[in-house]
Amino acid sequence: MNILLNGEGRKTHAATLAELLAEQGFGPKVATARNGDFVPAGLRTATALADGDRIEVVAPMQGG
């Protein structure tokens, strides 16, 4: 299926948001949104992906 991940087109075989995060190498300390709606960490395994979904993943950064 084709999705947008942080604004870039990607092909994935992941069925859920949790699978996508693992597939793309993201760790557990990220914030996620699907089609503009925040998805809490506890719901990622139950959040099914569909062709054309827009996924945003934000990781905290150190610095100042």
C-alpha positions as CSV (number, residue, x, y, z in Angstrom):
1,M,0.0,0.0,0.0
2,N,1.1,3.6,-0.5
3,I,1.1,6.1,2.3
4,L,2.6,9.5,3.1
5,L,5.1,9.4,6.0
6,N,6.1,12.8,7.2
7,G,5.2,14.2,3.8
8,E,7.1,11.6,1.8
9,G,5.5,8.9,-0.3
10,R,6.3,5.3,1.0
11,K,5.3,1.8,0.1
12,T,4.6,-0.4,3.1
13,H,3.3,-3.9,3.9
14,A,2.5,-2.8,7.5
15,A,-1.1,-3.4,8.5
16,T,-1.0,-1.2,11.7
17,L,0.6,2.0,12.8
18,A,2.8,0.0,15.3
19,E,4.0,-2.3,12.5
20,L,4.8,0.8,10.4
21,L,6.9,2.4,13.1
22,A,8.8,-0.9,13.6
23,E,9.3,-1.3,9.9
24,Q,10.7,2.3,9.5
25,G,13.0,2.0,12.5
26,F,11.2,4.4,14.9
27,G,11.6,3.8,18.6
28,P,8.9,4.0,21.2
29,K,9.4,7.6,22.2
30,V,7.6,9.3,19.4
31,A,4.3,11.1,18.9
32,T,2.1,9.9,16.0
33,A,-0.8,11.1,14.0
34,R,-2.9,9.4,11.3
35,N,-4.7,11.7,8.8
36,G,-4.3,14.7,11.2
37,D,-5.6,12.9,14.3
38,F,-3.3,12.2,17.3
39,V,-2.8,8.5,18.0
40,P,-1.7,7.7,21.6
41,A,1.0,5.0,22.0
42,G,-1.5,2.6,23.5
43,L,-3.7,2.6,20.4
44,R,-1.0,2.1,17.7
45,T,-1.4,-1.7,17.5
46,A,-5.1,-1.3,17.0
47,T,-4.8,1.6,14.4
48,A,-5.2,0.0,11.0
49,L,-3.5,1.6,8.0
50,A,-5.2,2.2,4.7
51,D,-3.9,3.1,1.2
52,G,-3.3,6.9,1.0
53,D,-3.1,7.5,4.8
54,R,-1.0,10.5,6.0
55,I,1.2,9.5,8.9
56,E,3.2,12.0,10.9
57,V,5.9,10.8,13.3
58,V,7.7,13.3,15.6
59,A,10.6,12.4,17.8
60,P,11.9,14.6,20.6
61,M,15.2,16.3,19.9
62,Q,17.9,17.5,22.4
63,G,19.4,20.9,22.1
64,G,18.6,24.4,22.8
